[in-house]
Amino acid sequence: MIVNYTEAGWQIITQRAHGLIAAQICARWKNSNQPARWLETLIATAEHDDVYNEFEDDQLLNENGGPVDFKMTGFRANMCKRQLEMALTKSRYIALLTARHIHFVHGKDIAAKEFCKEMKKQERKWLKESGATLEDIDASYELLEFCDAFSLLICQGLIQPEQRKIEISNGPDQKSYGFFMSEDGALVVEDWPFEPDAFTVVYESRTIAQLTFESIAEFKKAVDLAEVHNHELVIRKNNGK
């Protein structure tokens, strides 16, 4: 889960809510630049962080009793194995994108070395079975990673004030994209890579006033009782360019 400290307490955004934002961004990508296996790319983007439901986990609190942000978590072979197995039951193409994301996130972790090595061995087999090329996977994953990065900037509240520009990532076209918040509160992306001139992303969060918890059960109860907040954020083209 993504945990932000605010004046009102802990803001909680689930990994799946973050994935949904990424998918909403991906769905608006310019038609002429969409990867060949478009629908599978979109599904993989939506599900790229569906490795597990945080609230079924036993590692929700840190040593101080506060909720654990995703950046505090490390590689867990059983969770990644489960996610990859689920992807394989859907399509080899989605599994290839899932494997690429696991490697992107955990590739430098010593604990993930053997797992990533085994995924790499399977890649050629999965490519053959999918009928895709490595170039197809590269293009799809670059778009997934771009949407993931953009969504994380939104979820972590990293939008800068005073129209200061922040870099998102390179897109599948190898262009570097950035955005800033306009005076009307919209996020303005340059250069514009999407099909419509503007669109809205919608996502949910919960805010918990209590800062520390004696047990995971207490934290889960607080999450269950917390009011759900709906957020709407307009992303649009720079009308001045």
Backbone bond lengths (Angstrom), bond angles and torsions (degrees), N, CA, C in turn:
res aa  C-N    CA-C-N  psi(-1)  N-CA   C-N-CA  omega(-1)  CA-C   N-CA-C  phi
1 M - - - 1.454 - - 1.528 109.21 -
2 I 1.322 114.57 158.17 1.461 121.11 178.64 1.524 106.69 -102.40
3 V 1.327 116.31 124.19 1.452 122.11 -174.19 1.523 109.34 -118.82
4 N 1.329 115.99 121.92 1.461 121.33 178.17 1.522 109.15 -119.34
5 Y 1.331 115.69 133.66 1.461 119.20 176.03 1.524 108.51 -86.12
6 T 1.325 116.34 124.50 1.467 122.19 179.50 1.530 109.22 -126.64
7 E 1.322 116.55 172.36 1.463 120.99 178.38 1.519 111.43 -61.28
8 A 1.332 116.64 -28.11 1.467 121.14 -178.43 1.531 112.42 -87.90
9 G 1.336 117.50 -7.63 1.457 121.30 -178.48 1.512 111.77 127.25
10 W 1.334 116.63 -156.45 1.461 121.28 -179.65 1.526 110.72 -79.56
11 Q 1.321 116.57 122.84 1.460 120.63 170.79 1.526 108.00 -92.65
12 I 1.320 115.56 125.02 1.465 121.89 -176.82 1.523 109.48 -111.83
13 I 1.334 116.52 125.02 1.463 122.86 173.18 1.526 106.62 -124.24
14 T 1.310 117.69 124.57 1.457 119.92 -177.31 1.528 111.03 -73.65
15 Q 1.321 114.89 160.00 1.461 120.27 177.77 1.527 110.99 -62.17
16 R 1.340 116.90 -35.22 1.460 119.06 -179.71 1.522 111.85 -71.52
17 A 1.342 117.17 -33.28 1.466 120.04 174.52 1.530 109.93 -64.47
18 H 1.325 115.50 -41.09 1.473 120.40 175.14 1.530 110.88 -60.46
19 G 1.349 117.13 -42.61 1.460 120.67 177.99 1.515 111.91 -63.35
20 L 1.332 116.89 -34.91 1.460 120.60 178.73 1.524 111.24 -66.42
21 I 1.325 117.04 -38.69 1.476 119.80 175.35 1.524 109.68 -61.91
22 A 1.337 116.16 -45.65 1.469 120.14 179.20 1.525 110.83 -57.24
23 A 1.335 116.72 -41.15 1.462 120.77 -179.98 1.524 111.44 -67.81
24 Q 1.329 117.21 -37.45 1.464 120.40 178.52 1.533 110.93 -64.66
25 I 1.323 115.58 -36.18 1.468 120.11 176.17 1.524 109.95 -68.95
26 C 1.323 116.14 -47.18 1.463 121.98 -178.97 1.528 111.58 -59.08
27 A 1.327 116.82 -40.15 1.472 121.80 -175.64 1.519 112.60 -61.89
28 R 1.339 116.55 -21.27 1.475 119.63 -178.01 1.527 113.06 -97.33
29 W 1.342 117.08 4.64 1.467 119.97 -178.48 1.523 110.16 -58.81
30 K 1.304 116.08 146.34 1.472 121.49 -175.95 1.525 111.10 -54.90
31 N 1.316 116.38 129.95 1.462 121.68 -175.57 1.525 112.71 -55.12
32 S 1.316 115.62 -41.04 1.467 120.04 -175.32 1.526 112.50 -70.00
33 N 1.337 117.38 -17.01 1.462 120.73 -178.06 1.525 113.31 -111.24
34 Q 1.324 117.09 10.73 1.461 119.81 -179.41 1.528 111.13 -71.59
35 P 1.337 117.26 143.55 1.471 120.50 176.00 1.521 111.13 -60.59
36 A 1.318 115.59 157.20 1.465 121.08 -176.45 1.529 111.74 -59.72
37 R 1.295 118.41 -42.43 1.464 122.91 179.81 1.530 108.06 -94.73
38 W 1.321 115.11 68.34 1.452 121.83 -167.57 1.531 113.44 -64.26
39 L 1.324 117.28 -51.87 1.455 119.73 -175.06 1.527 111.38 -63.43
40 E 1.328 117.15 -40.21 1.464 120.08 178.24 1.527 111.01 -65.65
41 T 1.322 116.17 -35.57 1.466 120.25 176.15 1.518 110.57 -63.62
42 L 1.321 115.88 -43.60 1.464 120.86 -179.94 1.527 111.28 -64.51
43 I 1.322 116.93 -43.38 1.469 121.13 179.49 1.530 109.99 -64.52
44 A 1.324 117.03 -44.64 1.470 120.07 179.15 1.523 111.05 -61.67
45 T 1.320 117.06 -36.34 1.468 120.91 178.17 1.524 110.21 -65.52
46 A 1.315 117.00 -42.89 1.468 121.01 179.51 1.527 111.25 -64.47
47 E 1.334 117.00 -34.23 1.466 121.42 -171.49 1.525 113.57 -104.56
48 H 1.327 117.91 7.42 1.467 119.19 -170.50 1.530 113.24 -64.87
49 D 1.331 118.14 -21.10 1.465 120.74 178.51 1.520 111.83 -116.13
50 D 1.319 116.71 27.36 1.460 121.09 178.77 1.526 112.07 -88.32
51 V 1.320 116.80 28.15 1.469 120.13 -174.20 1.521 111.83 -59.07
52 Y 1.314 117.20 -35.00 1.461 119.93 176.16 1.528 109.24 -168.39
53 N 1.317 115.71 162.31 1.457 122.72 174.59 1.525 107.74 -84.48
54 E 1.326 116.95 115.27 1.469 120.05 -177.14 1.524 112.24 -52.11
55 F 1.321 116.46 -37.77 1.459 119.81 -171.95 1.523 113.02 -78.76
56 E 1.339 116.20 1.97 1.458 121.10 169.19 1.529 110.45 -101.52
57 D 1.326 116.30 4.14 1.464 122.10 -173.75 1.524 110.84 -91.31
58 D 1.324 115.27 162.27 1.458 120.78 177.58 1.521 111.70 -111.17
59 Q 1.354 116.08 14.10 1.461 120.24 179.63 1.530 109.41 -126.37
60 L 1.316 115.76 55.99 1.464 121.31 -174.55 1.526 113.36 -94.90
61 L 1.331 117.07 -19.28 1.455 120.43 -175.83 1.523 111.21 -119.71
62 N 1.345 115.59 144.68 1.459 119.54 175.63 1.535 109.58 -87.16
63 E 1.310 116.85 -178.00 1.467 121.05 -174.51 1.528 112.93 -65.73
64 N 1.346 115.98 -17.69 1.460 120.14 178.36 1.528 112.82 -94.09
65 G 1.344 116.12 0.87 1.457 119.59 179.13 1.509 114.59 87.58
66 G 1.335 116.85 8.32 1.457 120.61 178.29 1.522 111.00 -94.67
67 P 1.333 118.01 160.08 1.464 120.66 179.85 1.526 112.07 -66.70
68 V 1.330 116.30 145.19 1.464 122.86 -175.88 1.534 109.94 -88.08
69 D 1.315 115.78 118.84 1.464 121.68 175.19 1.519 109.63 -75.43
70 F 1.336 116.58 153.45 1.468 120.50 -176.35 1.525 112.95 -58.12
71 K 1.329 117.63 -28.26 1.461 120.50 -178.89 1.527 111.81 -70.02
72 M 1.340 116.08 -16.08 1.462 120.24 179.35 1.527 112.15 -88.49
73 T 1.319 117.30 -6.08 1.464 120.58 -177.02 1.529 110.12 -95.70
74 G 1.322 115.69 155.43 1.457 120.86 -179.86 1.516 111.74 -121.83
75 F 1.305 115.11 -168.10 1.458 121.77 -178.67 1.520 110.56 -67.95
76 R 1.331 115.53 133.75 1.459 121.95 175.85 1.516 107.05 -132.33
77 A 1.317 115.64 107.21 1.464 121.54 -171.60 1.528 112.26 -58.35
78 N 1.319 117.07 -41.09 1.466 119.11 -177.26 1.518 112.00 -64.41
79 M 1.327 117.05 -37.46 1.459 120.82 179.39 1.533 111.38 -70.08
80 C 1.316 116.44 -44.23 1.468 120.33 179.87 1.529 110.85 -66.37
81 K 1.324 116.43 -37.29 1.462 121.03 177.42 1.524 110.30 -62.58
82 R 1.321 115.64 -44.22 1.461 120.44 179.07 1.530 111.05 -62.01
83 Q 1.331 116.79 -44.70 1.456 120.38 -179.72 1.525 111.20 -62.31
84 L 1.317 116.52 -43.25 1.458 121.06 -179.13 1.522 110.85 -66.46
85 E 1.307 116.71 -40.41 1.471 120.23 178.22 1.522 111.09 -63.25
86 M 1.322 116.78 -39.46 1.459 120.67 177.85 1.526 110.55 -64.70
87 A 1.333 116.45 -41.93 1.463 120.50 178.94 1.529 110.97 -63.80
88 L 1.317 116.98 -38.79 1.468 120.97 -179.39 1.532 112.16 -64.28
89 T 1.329 117.37 -28.82 1.461 119.57 177.87 1.524 111.99 -75.68
90 K 1.333 116.64 -12.60 1.462 120.73 179.47 1.530 110.66 -96.21
91 S 1.323 117.23 -56.40 1.470 120.59 174.88 1.515 109.53 -167.82
92 R 1.336 115.02 150.33 1.463 119.82 177.89 1.529 110.60 -64.47
93 Y 1.305 116.55 -32.74 1.464 120.17 -179.69 1.527 110.28 -63.72
94 I 1.344 116.77 -46.65 1.453 121.10 178.14 1.526 110.13 -64.23
95 A 1.330 116.74 -38.20 1.468 120.41 177.74 1.525 111.08 -62.28
96 L 1.307 117.18 -39.26 1.463 120.78 178.65 1.531 111.21 -63.72
97 L 1.325 116.55 -40.06 1.462 120.31 177.98 1.528 110.80 -69.87
98 T 1.314 116.59 -37.52 1.461 121.33 176.93 1.526 110.57 -63.60
99 A 1.337 116.17 -44.94 1.463 120.79 178.12 1.521 110.81 -61.65
100 R 1.331 115.73 -40.98 1.471 119.72 178.90 1.533 110.61 -61.77
101 H 1.333 116.22 -38.70 1.471 118.96 -179.13 1.526 111.15 -71.41
102 I 1.308 117.61 -39.80 1.469 120.41 176.63 1.528 109.98 -58.72
103 H 1.319 115.11 -42.68 1.470 119.08 178.62 1.527 111.04 -66.66
104 F 1.328 117.23 -39.15 1.466 121.51 179.14 1.532 110.59 -60.87
105 V 1.327 116.39 -43.33 1.460 121.34 -175.99 1.530 111.87 -78.08
106 H 1.343 117.00 -41.37 1.458 120.51 -170.03 1.533 114.38 -115.29
107 G 1.309 117.56 2.79 1.464 120.96 -172.76 1.513 115.25 -57.76
108 K 1.335 117.93 -26.23 1.463 121.13 -178.50 1.527 112.71 -94.45
109 D 1.323 115.71 -0.70 1.460 121.40 -179.54 1.536 108.84 -85.09
110 I 1.313 116.80 123.06 1.467 121.30 -179.77 1.526 111.09 -56.34
111 A 1.324 116.07 -36.51 1.469 120.50 -178.03 1.526 111.96 -65.13
112 A 1.342 116.78 -22.18 1.469 121.20 -177.64 1.524 112.81 -96.70
113 K 1.315 117.44 0.36 1.466 121.27 -172.54 1.527 112.53 -56.48
114 E 1.318 117.83 -51.01 1.467 120.98 -177.42 1.518 111.59 -68.55
115 F 1.322 116.54 -37.81 1.469 120.81 178.97 1.533 109.89 -62.60
116 C 1.326 116.51 -46.76 1.468 120.83 -179.83 1.534 110.77 -66.13
117 K 1.314 116.49 -36.57 1.471 121.18 178.18 1.525 110.51 -62.42
118 E 1.335 116.94 -42.02 1.457 121.34 179.33 1.531 110.71 -67.90
119 M 1.321 117.48 -39.72 1.475 119.96 176.75 1.516 110.79 -60.87
120 K 1.323 116.36 -40.62 1.462 121.04 179.85 1.524 111.00 -62.23
121 K 1.326 116.91 -37.63 1.468 121.22 177.60 1.522 111.22 -62.72
122 Q 1.320 115.87 -36.81 1.463 120.93 -176.74 1.529 112.79 -78.73
123 E 1.328 116.28 -17.00 1.465 119.94 -172.21 1.523 112.75 -58.05
124 R 1.318 117.95 -45.33 1.467 120.75 -178.41 1.532 111.07 -61.50
125 K 1.332 115.82 -41.94 1.462 121.11 178.52 1.528 110.77 -63.29
126 W 1.323 116.14 -45.94 1.462 119.86 -179.53 1.526 111.76 -66.69
127 L 1.327 116.44 -36.02 1.469 119.45 176.54 1.529 110.82 -61.14
128 K 1.314 115.71 -45.39 1.472 120.11 179.57 1.517 110.74 -62.80
129 E 1.319 116.33 -44.74 1.464 120.71 -178.91 1.523 112.13 -67.09
130 S 1.326 117.58 -31.00 1.465 121.36 -178.58 1.524 112.69 -80.51
131 G 1.348 115.98 -20.93 1.459 119.43 -174.95 1.515 112.77 75.14
132 A 1.334 116.97 12.75 1.461 121.94 -178.67 1.521 110.40 -99.69
133 T 1.312 115.40 167.17 1.460 121.37 175.25 1.523 108.79 -107.67
134 L 1.320 115.52 163.57 1.461 120.19 176.60 1.523 110.45 -61.38
135 E 1.337 116.42 -34.13 1.462 120.35 178.63 1.526 110.77 -64.84
136 D 1.347 117.28 -36.81 1.468 121.01 176.57 1.530 110.33 -60.94
137 I 1.326 115.16 -47.12 1.466 120.07 -178.89 1.523 110.81 -64.60
138 D 1.324 116.38 -41.07 1.466 120.14 178.64 1.525 110.96 -58.11
139 A 1.334 116.69 -48.11 1.466 121.14 -177.81 1.527 111.10 -63.97
140 S 1.329 115.77 -43.61 1.465 119.52 179.68 1.520 111.77 -64.99
141 Y 1.341 116.20 -43.74 1.457 117.86 -176.90 1.528 111.51 -70.08
142 E 1.306 117.73 -35.12 1.466 119.75 178.02 1.527 110.79 -61.19
143 L 1.337 116.73 -36.44 1.455 120.00 176.44 1.531 110.01 -70.44
144 L 1.327 116.79 -44.01 1.469 120.35 177.70 1.531 110.47 -57.29
145 E 1.313 116.60 -45.68 1.464 120.60 -177.71 1.530 111.01 -65.24
146 F 1.331 116.96 -38.08 1.462 120.72 177.14 1.525 110.58 -61.31
147 C 1.335 116.49 -47.37 1.468 121.40 -178.72 1.525 110.84 -66.62
148 D 1.320 116.37 -36.63 1.466 122.13 176.55 1.527 109.76 -62.15
149 A 1.318 116.65 -47.43 1.464 121.27 -178.65 1.530 111.03 -63.11
150 F 1.330 116.85 -43.43 1.461 121.25 -179.63 1.531 109.97 -63.29
151 S 1.325 116.00 -45.68 1.459 120.51 179.50 1.525 111.76 -61.07
152 L 1.319 117.44 -42.09 1.469 120.69 -179.31 1.530 111.57 -64.80
153 L 1.314 117.16 -37.05 1.467 120.01 176.63 1.525 110.59 -61.49
154 I 1.336 115.68 -40.39 1.464 120.53 178.02 1.526 110.53 -66.81
155 C 1.337 116.58 -50.37 1.463 121.37 -174.93 1.524 112.85 -65.10
156 Q 1.315 117.41 -32.06 1.459 120.70 -178.40 1.531 112.87 -87.52
157 G 1.341 116.50 1.83 1.452 119.96 178.49 1.510 113.24 65.65
158 L 1.327 116.33 36.15 1.466 120.59 -176.22 1.526 113.39 -93.16
159 I 1.315 116.34 10.73 1.465 120.66 177.33 1.523 108.73 -66.84
160 Q 1.323 117.13 129.46 1.454 122.62 -174.23 1.530 112.14 -85.85
161 P 1.340 117.70 145.94 1.466 120.99 177.28 1.525 111.39 -78.84
162 E 1.325 115.51 172.62 1.468 123.80 172.94 1.526 112.43 57.51
163 Q 1.320 115.96 34.40 1.468 123.03 175.50 1.528 112.75 58.28
164 R 1.337 115.31 28.94 1.462 117.73 176.11 1.526 109.29 -76.26
165 K 1.309 115.73 134.48 1.459 121.50 -175.35 1.519 111.03 -80.63
166 I 1.321 115.72 142.74 1.451 121.68 176.48 1.522 109.08 -128.66
167 E 1.319 117.48 138.50 1.464 121.64 -179.22 1.522 110.01 -76.47
168 I 1.335 115.61 139.45 1.465 121.00 175.41 1.524 108.77 -91.64
169 S 1.330 115.91 -70.18 1.462 122.51 -177.40 1.522 107.15 177.26
170 N 1.316 116.39 175.35 1.459 120.56 168.76 1.517 109.07 -79.76
171 G 1.330 116.51 141.25 1.452 120.91 174.73 1.520 110.50 -87.31
172 P 1.341 117.77 -178.86 1.462 120.97 178.47 1.527 113.22 -66.07
173 D 1.338 116.09 -14.44 1.468 121.30 176.19 1.521 111.37 -89.07
174 Q 1.347 116.46 5.78 1.472 124.40 179.24 1.528 113.21 69.54
175 K 1.325 117.77 9.50 1.459 120.87 174.39 1.516 109.52 -83.18
176 S 1.333 115.59 146.53 1.454 120.57 175.97 1.520 108.61 -91.58
177 Y 1.336 116.01 128.82 1.457 121.02 -178.22 1.518 110.46 -114.90
178 G 1.328 115.11 147.56 1.446 121.19 175.89 1.513 109.79 -141.98
179 F 1.327 115.60 172.93 1.462 118.75 178.40 1.522 109.77 -149.30
180 F 1.334 114.92 165.56 1.461 121.51 171.48 1.518 108.54 -144.32
181 M 1.320 116.07 159.91 1.460 119.99 177.66 1.522 109.29 -89.60
182 S 1.320 116.30 125.15 1.465 120.99 179.74 1.520 110.74 -78.96
183 E 1.306 117.31 173.06 1.458 121.94 -178.90 1.526 111.92 -63.26
184 D 1.331 116.97 -26.25 1.467 119.97 179.79 1.533 112.56 -88.23
185 G 1.335 117.27 4.95 1.462 121.15 175.95 1.510 114.93 89.94
186 A 1.326 118.00 -1.06 1.466 121.50 178.10 1.528 109.63 -80.84
187 L 1.335 115.70 153.56 1.458 120.92 173.23 1.519 108.22 -92.82
188 V 1.316 116.21 122.10 1.462 122.25 -177.07 1.525 108.51 -103.26
189 V 1.332 116.53 118.12 1.465 122.26 -176.70 1.520 110.02 -100.16
190 E 1.326 116.10 134.53 1.467 122.76 175.93 1.534 108.81 -128.28
191 D 1.297 121.04 141.34 1.460 127.78 -22.97 1.525 108.61 -69.34
192 W 1.316 117.80 151.53 1.456 121.77 -170.09 1.534 111.37 -74.68
193 P 1.357 119.34 115.76 1.465 120.68 -176.35 1.535 113.87 -103.77
194 F 1.331 117.21 6.41 1.459 120.35 -170.88 1.528 112.11 -102.95
195 E 1.338 116.28 163.57 1.460 121.88 -178.02 1.522 112.06 -73.82
196 P 1.341 120.94 -55.83 1.466 119.93 177.55 1.522 110.41 -77.92
197 D 1.318 116.93 161.48 1.464 120.73 178.54 1.521 112.24 -76.32
198 A 1.337 116.49 -17.26 1.460 121.71 177.30 1.520 108.83 -160.62
199 F 1.317 116.31 152.15 1.459 120.79 174.63 1.523 108.50 -154.90
200 T 1.328 116.37 166.33 1.458 122.72 -177.64 1.522 110.17 -118.44
201 V 1.321 116.87 133.30 1.462 120.96 171.63 1.530 108.13 -104.83
202 V 1.310 115.16 143.77 1.458 121.97 -177.39 1.526 108.34 -126.07
203 Y 1.327 117.20 135.52 1.468 119.66 178.49 1.519 109.99 -153.25
204 E 1.329 115.79 165.67 1.459 122.69 -177.02 1.522 111.99 -112.13
205 S 1.325 114.70 150.43 1.468 121.21 170.94 1.523 108.33 -143.80
206 R 1.322 115.39 167.36 1.461 122.32 172.93 1.523 107.64 -130.70
207 T 1.330 117.04 144.37 1.463 121.07 177.23 1.515 109.28 -119.92
208 I 1.335 115.52 130.49 1.463 122.29 -176.94 1.528 107.87 -118.08
209 A 1.339 116.66 119.55 1.458 121.23 -177.40 1.528 112.03 -69.56
210 Q 1.341 117.06 -34.57 1.469 121.15 -179.91 1.521 110.06 -66.16
211 L 1.322 117.37 131.43 1.464 120.44 -173.33 1.521 114.14 -95.11
212 T 1.321 117.56 -29.65 1.465 120.26 179.54 1.530 110.07 -130.39
213 F 1.320 114.56 155.24 1.458 120.81 -175.10 1.524 109.85 -135.66
214 E 1.326 114.68 144.84 1.461 120.41 -179.21 1.524 111.97 -79.14
215 S 1.332 116.35 -24.97 1.461 120.05 -176.24 1.514 110.32 -153.33
216 I 1.337 115.51 162.56 1.460 120.92 176.11 1.526 109.98 -63.08
217 A 1.334 116.40 -38.20 1.471 120.46 179.11 1.529 110.75 -59.59
218 E 1.330 116.84 -40.14 1.458 120.84 178.98 1.527 110.61 -65.71
219 F 1.333 116.08 -41.51 1.464 120.14 178.59 1.531 111.24 -64.44
220 K 1.333 116.64 -45.53 1.465 120.55 179.88 1.526 110.94 -60.12
221 K 1.319 116.59 -39.83 1.463 120.07 178.44 1.525 110.39 -63.08
222 A 1.335 116.34 -41.50 1.467 120.56 178.74 1.529 110.85 -62.86
223 V 1.324 116.37 -39.60 1.467 120.48 177.76 1.527 110.20 -64.33
224 D 1.327 116.08 -44.84 1.462 120.75 -179.47 1.530 111.98 -60.81
225 L 1.331 116.33 -36.64 1.466 120.82 -176.68 1.529 112.83 -85.75
226 A 1.334 117.16 -14.97 1.471 120.64 -176.46 1.520 111.44 -67.57
227 E 1.308 114.98 142.84 1.464 120.67 177.38 1.530 109.67 -69.04
228 V 1.320 115.94 139.21 1.465 121.25 177.26 1.527 108.88 -86.10
229 H 1.324 115.60 127.24 1.463 121.13 178.13 1.525 109.02 -105.10
230 N 1.326 116.45 130.88 1.458 121.55 175.50 1.521 109.59 -96.84
231 H 1.320 116.18 131.80 1.459 122.09 179.37 1.530 109.32 -115.22
232 E 1.311 115.82 137.60 1.464 121.51 173.79 1.518 108.13 -123.86
233 L 1.308 115.45 130.07 1.458 120.50 -176.58 1.523 109.27 -133.07
234 V 1.312 116.00 122.93 1.465 120.76 179.16 1.527 109.67 -85.88
235 I 1.323 116.05 131.68 1.460 122.54 174.68 1.529 105.74 -115.72
236 R 1.305 117.37 126.43 1.463 118.14 -174.53 1.528 112.51 -143.61
237 K 1.309 111.64 168.31 1.465 122.24 177.13 1.527 109.53 -73.48
238 N 1.318 116.31 152.61 1.472 120.89 173.31 1.519 108.49 -76.18
239 N 1.324 116.06 107.62 1.458 120.17 -175.94 1.514 113.06 -70.13
240 G 1.339 115.34 -13.11 1.457 118.99 178.98 1.501 114.05 -87.07
241 K 1.379 117.36 -1.11 1.459 120.55 -178.84 1.505 110.70 -124.99
